Amino acid sequence: MGDTREPFDDLFEPIEGEPAPAPAPQVQMVPCPSCGTMNAANSRHCISCGARVAQGPLPMAPQPLVRSTAGSRALIVTAAVIAVVVVIALFYNAFVSDDEPTVTTAANGTGATTTSTAAGNGGTVPTDTVELTANRVVPSAQLSGFPADNLIDSDPLTMWQVGQEGVGATLTFFFPNPVALERIEIKNISDETKFRQNFRVRGIRIRPNDTTRDTVVELANTRDVQPIAIQTEGTTTVRVEVTSTFPAEAVGDQNPFKELAIEDIKFFGSVVSGG
């Protein structure tokens, strides 16, 4: 029998020595733990029931950005405000405190010391000073027969009186030469009955004309001399303002008065050289 191959068959004869194609890789199969269906090992979920097949960790969503709450924002704002207040307070103390009033508690004549917030004042009553005499005093008001000049006449039997309980009344003392004051002494009425029947000075504000710093004083309710520590460098006038009073009292069958009374106001220090 003759050769029945077509002429073109020779063209497609397998070439000797050519490697055979590699077999397709075998996919490992694993049963679904829920329904038993075989699934590829790299499948995450069963193709039949949808149950989870792979046990590897699931992808994690990124953590959300931390957002501040209303409470935390309020806390931040409060802290910022406190910081600003502290800075302002430090600035105020450093540059403005010289204009603040000096707050002083006067001694009551029983050996108590004077206390004061003024820098350099020390809060003690100086003893190595001389009495300085004001040559004039101008009151905001006075009663007839009880002029303010009685305060500087060194007479314990005279006094200054002002009506309407005295609150708001002022006294301005004038010195012929500049003086460096170290203390002021205030004396209520010596007579006990008159002392009780009249209003007495409780709070006063003292301002020399060589400083913008006031000395605010709280006096005791006593007939004793009350010294007040004060420091000036060259003042020629001192203004004293009554800011509060002790109330008058009835004595026996005698009614209280509505007037404020002071017996003496004295100044101690030294005359400024070259003044």
KOLKEVEX-722855 format. One record per residue (C-alpha): residue number from 1; x, y, z; residue in one letter. Coordinates in Angstrom, 3 decimals. Example, Ala and Ser with C-alpha at 12.3 -4.5 7.8 and 13.67 -1.06 7.14 Angstrom:
<nodes>
+-----+----------+----------+----------+---+
|   k |       px |       py |       pz | r |
+-----+----------+----------+----------+---+
|   1 |   12.300 |   -4.500 |    7.800 | A |
|   2 |   13.670 |   -1.060 |    7.140 | S |
+-----+----------+----------+----------+---+
</nodes>
This chain:
<nodes>
+-----+----------+----------+----------+---+
|   k |       px |       py |       pz | r |
+-----+----------+----------+----------+---+
|   1 |    0.000 |    0.000 |    0.000 | M |
|   2 |    1.453 |    3.335 |   -0.980 | G |
|   3 |    2.278 |    6.330 |    1.351 | D |
|   4 |   -1.010 |    8.023 |    2.167 | T |
|   5 |    0.405 |   11.031 |    4.051 | R |
|   6 |   -0.400 |   14.362 |    2.670 | E |
|   7 |    2.533 |   16.372 |    1.381 | P |
|   8 |    2.066 |   18.934 |    4.136 | F |
|   9 |    2.193 |   16.445 |    7.002 | D |
|  10 |    5.956 |   16.459 |    6.951 | D |
|  11 |    5.905 |   20.092 |    7.755 | L |
|  12 |    4.264 |   19.418 |   11.143 | F |
|  13 |    6.206 |   16.429 |   12.335 | E |
|  14 |    7.257 |   16.834 |   15.956 | P |
|  15 |   10.780 |   18.027 |   16.299 | I |
|  16 |   12.860 |   15.563 |   18.113 | E |
|  17 |   14.323 |   16.837 |   21.411 | G |
|  18 |   11.617 |   19.556 |   22.001 | E |
|  19 |   10.523 |   19.532 |   25.709 | P |
|  20 |    6.940 |   18.710 |   26.480 | A |
|  21 |    4.827 |   21.532 |   27.950 | P |
|  22 |    4.810 |   21.753 |   31.765 | A |
|  23 |    1.677 |   20.402 |   33.391 | P |
|  24 |   -0.681 |   22.960 |   34.935 | A |
|  25 |   -0.042 |   23.501 |   38.669 | P |
|  26 |   -2.340 |   21.607 |   40.992 | Q |
|  27 |   -4.584 |   23.874 |   43.101 | V |
|  28 |   -4.771 |   22.725 |   46.704 | Q |
|  29 |   -8.341 |   22.288 |   47.801 | M |
|  30 |   -9.700 |   22.553 |   51.303 | V |
|  31 |  -13.190 |   21.725 |   52.567 | P |
|  32 |  -15.494 |   24.449 |   53.852 | C |
|  33 |  -15.716 |   24.138 |   57.649 | P |
|  34 |  -19.400 |   24.951 |   57.416 | S |
|  35 |  -20.883 |   22.985 |   54.488 | C |
|  36 |  -17.950 |   20.747 |   53.387 | G |
|  37 |  -17.741 |   22.089 |   49.819 | T |
|  38 |  -14.197 |   21.947 |   48.438 | M |
|  39 |  -12.682 |   25.336 |   47.861 | N |
|  40 |   -9.320 |   26.549 |   46.708 | A |
|  41 |   -6.991 |   26.934 |   49.643 | A |
|  42 |   -6.441 |   30.621 |   48.868 | N |
|  43 |  -10.171 |   31.383 |   48.925 | S |
|  44 |  -11.363 |   33.435 |   51.853 | R |
|  45 |  -15.029 |   32.479 |   51.612 | H |
|  46 |  -16.862 |   29.312 |   50.536 | C |
|  47 |  -18.195 |   29.388 |   46.963 | I |
|  48 |  -21.290 |   27.537 |   48.130 | S |
|  49 |  -22.393 |   28.955 |   51.510 | C |
|  50 |  -20.186 |   32.015 |   51.846 | G |
|  51 |  -18.710 |   30.944 |   55.151 | A |
|  52 |  -15.154 |   31.953 |   55.903 | R |
|  53 |  -12.614 |   29.413 |   54.674 | V |
|  54 |   -9.170 |   31.076 |   55.087 | A |
|  55 |   -8.099 |   31.630 |   58.687 | Q |
|  56 |   -5.624 |   34.427 |   57.998 | G |
|  57 |   -6.167 |   37.862 |   59.517 | P |
|  58 |   -8.690 |   40.058 |   57.820 | L |
|  59 |   -7.485 |   43.424 |   56.501 | P |
|  60 |   -7.762 |   46.131 |   59.107 | M |
|  61 |   -9.324 |   49.451 |   58.353 | A |
|  62 |   -7.089 |   52.456 |   59.125 | P |
|  63 |   -7.614 |   54.060 |   62.522 | Q |
|  64 |   -9.753 |   57.203 |   62.294 | P |
|  65 |   -8.149 |   60.525 |   63.115 | L |
|  66 |   -8.654 |   61.591 |   66.730 | V |
|  67 |  -11.088 |   64.466 |   66.855 | R |
|  68 |  -11.211 |   66.879 |   69.751 | S |
|  69 |  -14.447 |   66.995 |   71.673 | T |
|  70 |  -16.223 |   70.111 |   72.874 | A |
|  71 |  -14.923 |   69.452 |   76.383 | G |
|  72 |  -11.295 |   69.214 |   75.293 | S |
|  73 |  -11.611 |   72.381 |   73.211 | R |
|  74 |  -13.057 |   74.201 |   76.204 | A |
|  75 |  -10.161 |   72.989 |   78.355 | L |
|  76 |   -7.629 |   74.254 |   75.802 | I |
|  77 |   -9.346 |   77.651 |   75.645 | V |
|  78 |   -9.444 |   77.876 |   79.454 | T |
|  79 |   -5.741 |   77.065 |   79.728 | A |
|  80 |   -4.946 |   79.714 |   77.122 | A |
|  81 |   -7.002 |   82.338 |   78.968 | V |
|  82 |   -5.269 |   81.494 |   82.274 | I |
|  83 |   -1.873 |   81.832 |   80.597 | A |
|  84 |   -2.812 |   85.259 |   79.218 | V |
|  85 |   -4.082 |   86.399 |   82.635 | V |
|  86 |   -0.835 |   85.287 |   84.297 | V |
|  87 |    1.234 |   87.210 |   81.740 | V |
|  88 |   -0.896 |   90.334 |   82.225 | I |
|  89 |   -0.609 |   90.037 |   86.016 | A |
|  90 |    3.179 |   89.744 |   85.828 | L |
|  91 |    3.329 |   92.758 |   83.525 | F |
|  92 |    1.013 |   94.718 |   85.808 | Y |
|  93 |    3.066 |   93.957 |   88.924 | N |
|  94 |    6.291 |   94.833 |   87.149 | A |
|  95 |    5.254 |   98.135 |   85.597 | F |
|  96 |    2.044 |   99.416 |   87.207 | V |
|  97 |    2.152 |   98.390 |   90.863 | S |
|  98 |    3.828 |  101.642 |   91.914 | D |
|  99 |    0.467 |  103.376 |   91.467 | D |
| 100 |   -1.396 |  100.971 |   93.728 | E |
| 101 |   -2.416 |  102.179 |   97.183 | P |
| 102 |   -0.418 |  101.149 |  100.227 | T |
| 103 |   -2.666 |   99.158 |  102.566 | V |
| 104 |   -1.735 |   99.765 |  106.182 | T |
| 105 |   -3.092 |   98.718 |  109.569 | T |
| 106 |   -2.366 |  101.351 |  112.197 | A |
| 107 |   -0.989 |  100.444 |  115.601 | A |
| 108 |   -3.486 |  100.942 |  118.391 | N |
| 109 |   -1.097 |  102.396 |  120.953 | G |
| 110 |   -0.725 |   99.117 |  122.854 | T |
| 111 |    2.662 |   98.153 |  121.422 | G |
| 112 |    1.330 |   96.496 |  118.246 | A |
| 113 |    3.454 |   97.073 |  115.165 | T |
| 114 |    2.269 |   98.638 |  111.945 | T |
| 115 |    1.953 |   96.432 |  108.872 | T |
| 116 |    2.178 |   97.686 |  105.304 | S |
| 117 |    2.415 |   96.377 |  101.752 | T |
| 118 |    4.499 |   99.297 |  100.504 | A |
| 119 |    7.938 |   98.348 |   99.207 | A |
| 120 |   10.605 |   99.717 |  101.528 | G |
| 121 |    8.077 |  100.731 |  104.143 | N |
| 122 |    8.917 |   97.745 |  106.312 | G |
| 123 |    5.690 |   98.067 |  108.265 | G |
| 124 |    7.280 |   99.530 |  111.407 | T |
| 125 |    6.824 |  102.964 |  112.956 | V |
| 126 |   10.064 |  104.973 |  112.850 | P |
| 127 |   11.251 |  106.501 |  116.126 | T |
| 128 |   14.208 |  108.723 |  115.056 | D |
| 129 |   12.091 |  111.507 |  113.555 | T |
| 130 |   11.001 |  115.024 |  114.470 | V |
| 131 |    7.527 |  116.519 |  114.463 | E |
| 132 |    6.721 |  118.532 |  111.350 | L |
| 133 |    4.173 |  121.312 |  111.682 | T |
| 134 |    1.732 |  121.976 |  108.872 | A |
| 135 |    1.157 |  125.694 |  108.558 | N |
| 136 |   -2.337 |  125.362 |  107.068 | R |
| 137 |   -5.161 |  122.841 |  106.724 | V |
| 138 |   -8.138 |  123.120 |  104.373 | V |
| 139 |  -11.202 |  120.922 |  105.118 | P |
| 140 |  -13.977 |  119.962 |  102.749 | S |
| 141 |  -16.376 |  120.925 |  105.575 | A |
| 142 |  -16.343 |  121.851 |  109.255 | Q |
| 143 |  -18.807 |  122.733 |  112.002 | L |
| 144 |  -18.929 |  126.184 |  113.487 | S |
| 145 |  -16.762 |  126.317 |  116.588 | G |
| 146 |  -14.848 |  123.160 |  115.554 | F |
| 147 |  -12.572 |  124.277 |  112.669 | P |
| 148 |   -9.917 |  122.069 |  111.059 | A |
| 149 |   -7.212 |  124.415 |  112.417 | D |
| 150 |   -7.808 |  122.730 |  115.788 | N |
| 151 |   -6.058 |  119.656 |  114.395 | L |
| 152 |   -2.669 |  121.426 |  114.224 | I |
| 153 |   -2.844 |  123.651 |  117.316 | D |
| 154 |   -1.407 |  120.970 |  119.701 | S |
| 155 |   -4.260 |  121.680 |  122.112 | D |
| 156 |   -5.873 |  118.437 |  123.380 | P |
| 157 |   -9.007 |  120.340 |  124.400 | L |
| 158 |   -9.899 |  121.356 |  120.834 | T |
| 159 |  -11.135 |  119.208 |  117.953 | M |
| 160 |  -12.327 |  119.207 |  114.353 | W |
| 161 |  -15.910 |  118.166 |  113.703 | Q |
| 162 |  -17.840 |  117.564 |  110.501 | V |
| 163 |  -21.470 |  116.580 |  110.063 | G |
| 164 |  -23.211 |  113.769 |  108.166 | Q |
| 165 |  -21.134 |  111.108 |  109.955 | E |
| 166 |  -17.971 |  112.309 |  108.209 | G |
| 167 |  -17.720 |  109.765 |  105.401 | V |
| 168 |  -16.224 |  111.441 |  102.331 | G |
| 169 |  -14.845 |  114.430 |  104.260 | A |
| 170 |  -11.313 |  115.523 |  103.310 | T |
| 171 |   -8.485 |  117.453 |  104.957 | L |
| 172 |   -5.563 |  118.917 |  102.988 | T |
| 173 |   -2.462 |  119.830 |  105.009 | F |
| 174 |    0.138 |  122.268 |  103.663 | F |
| 175 |    3.842 |  122.479 |  104.625 | F |
| 176 |    6.019 |  125.566 |  104.086 | P |
| 177 |    8.907 |  123.403 |  102.770 | N |
| 178 |    9.118 |  119.955 |  101.164 | P |
| 179 |    9.201 |  117.220 |  103.786 | V |
| 180 |   10.097 |  113.532 |  103.884 | A |
| 181 |    7.332 |  111.974 |  105.950 | L |
| 182 |    7.824 |  108.776 |  107.916 | E |
| 183 |    4.676 |  108.582 |  109.988 | R |
| 184 |    1.366 |  110.269 |  110.766 | I |
| 185 |   -0.344 |  110.136 |  114.168 | E |
| 186 |   -4.130 |  110.379 |  114.510 | I |
| 187 |   -5.774 |  111.012 |  117.870 | K |
| 188 |   -9.472 |  110.625 |  118.565 | N |
| 189 |  -11.203 |  112.529 |  121.370 | I |
| 190 |   -9.591 |  111.853 |  124.754 | S |
| 191 |  -12.792 |  112.276 |  126.761 | D |
| 192 |  -14.485 |  108.893 |  126.885 | E |
| 193 |  -18.071 |  110.171 |  126.845 | T |
| 194 |  -17.497 |  112.471 |  123.868 | K |
| 195 |  -15.450 |  109.771 |  122.164 | F |
| 196 |  -18.379 |  107.366 |  122.308 | R |
| 197 |  -21.071 |  109.921 |  121.440 | Q |
| 198 |  -19.368 |  111.033 |  118.207 | N |
| 199 |  -18.536 |  109.105 |  115.063 | F |
| 200 |  -14.864 |  108.067 |  114.883 | R |
| 201 |  -12.581 |  107.593 |  111.907 | V |
| 202 |  -12.260 |  103.998 |  110.800 | R |
| 203 |  -10.931 |  104.029 |  107.241 | G |
| 204 |   -8.860 |  106.808 |  105.687 | I |
| 205 |   -6.996 |  107.324 |  102.423 | R |
| 206 |   -3.781 |  109.372 |  102.538 | I |
| 207 |   -2.193 |  110.886 |   99.418 | R |
| 208 |    0.936 |  113.074 |   99.504 | P |
| 209 |    1.423 |  115.242 |   96.426 | N |
| 210 |    4.837 |  113.764 |   95.535 | D |
| 211 |    3.437 |  110.324 |   94.674 | T |
| 212 |    0.413 |  108.758 |   93.005 | T |
| 213 |    0.400 |  105.929 |   95.542 | R |
| 214 |   -2.306 |  106.184 |   98.186 | D |
| 215 |   -1.938 |  104.819 |  101.699 | T |
| 216 |   -5.228 |  103.179 |  102.696 | V |
| 217 |   -5.511 |  102.823 |  106.461 | V |
| 218 |   -7.839 |  100.918 |  108.787 | E |
| 219 |   -7.817 |  102.490 |  112.254 | L |
| 220 |   -8.771 |  100.905 |  115.557 | A |
| 221 |  -11.745 |  102.072 |  117.589 | N |
| 222 |   -9.642 |  103.532 |  120.400 | T |
| 223 |   -8.802 |  106.795 |  122.163 | R |
| 224 |   -5.087 |  105.982 |  121.959 | D |
| 225 |   -2.730 |  107.670 |  119.511 | V |
| 226 |   -2.608 |  105.648 |  116.294 | Q |
| 227 |    0.655 |  105.925 |  114.308 | P |
| 228 |    0.645 |  105.190 |  110.575 | I |
| 229 |    3.855 |  104.393 |  108.682 | A |
| 230 |    4.229 |  106.365 |  105.446 | I |
| 231 |    7.135 |  107.308 |  103.186 | Q |
| 232 |    7.496 |  110.424 |  101.063 | T |
| 233 |   10.551 |  112.107 |   99.568 | E |
| 234 |    9.558 |  115.737 |   99.208 | G |
| 235 |    5.895 |  116.424 |   99.725 | T |
| 236 |    4.361 |  119.832 |  100.352 | T |
| 237 |    0.714 |  118.783 |  100.750 | T |
| 238 |   -1.015 |  115.739 |  102.234 | V |
| 239 |   -4.656 |  114.954 |  101.533 | R |
| 240 |   -6.541 |  112.815 |  104.067 | V |
| 241 |   -9.944 |  111.404 |  103.119 | E |
| 242 |  -12.356 |  109.672 |  105.517 | V |
| 243 |  -13.620 |  106.498 |  103.826 | T |
| 244 |  -15.506 |  104.885 |  106.724 | S |
| 245 |  -16.395 |  105.526 |  110.360 | T |
| 246 |  -17.277 |  103.800 |  113.614 | F |
| 247 |  -20.877 |  104.610 |  114.643 | P |
| 248 |  -21.678 |  106.941 |  117.515 | A |
| 249 |  -23.171 |  105.446 |  120.674 | E |
| 250 |  -25.671 |  106.512 |  123.274 | A |
| 251 |  -24.079 |  107.088 |  126.680 | V |
| 252 |  -26.534 |  106.669 |  129.533 | G |
| 253 |  -29.488 |  108.913 |  128.789 | D |
| 254 |  -27.462 |  111.015 |  126.319 | Q |
| 255 |  -28.250 |  110.431 |  122.661 | N |
| 256 |  -25.449 |  109.849 |  120.101 | P |
| 257 |  -24.344 |  112.678 |  117.817 | F |
| 258 |  -24.255 |  112.606 |  114.013 | K |
| 259 |  -20.881 |  114.340 |  113.781 | E |
| 260 |  -17.393 |  112.956 |  113.243 | L |
| 261 |  -14.744 |  114.304 |  115.617 | A |
| 262 |  -10.893 |  114.164 |  115.589 | I |
| 263 |   -8.679 |  115.753 |  118.217 | E |
| 264 |   -5.243 |  115.890 |  116.533 | D |
| 265 |   -3.349 |  114.868 |  113.412 | I |
| 266 |    0.459 |  115.094 |  113.648 | K |
| 267 |    3.238 |  114.507 |  111.119 | F |
| 268 |    6.772 |  113.202 |  111.687 | F |
| 269 |    9.802 |  113.050 |  109.410 | G |
| 270 |   12.371 |  115.552 |  108.206 | S |
| 271 |   12.592 |  118.683 |  106.092 | V |
| 272 |   14.124 |  117.973 |  102.679 | V |
| 273 |   17.512 |  119.670 |  102.320 | S |
| 274 |   17.512 |  122.404 |   99.705 | G |
| 275 |   13.705 |  122.473 |   99.706 | G |
+-----+----------+----------+----------+---+
</nodes>
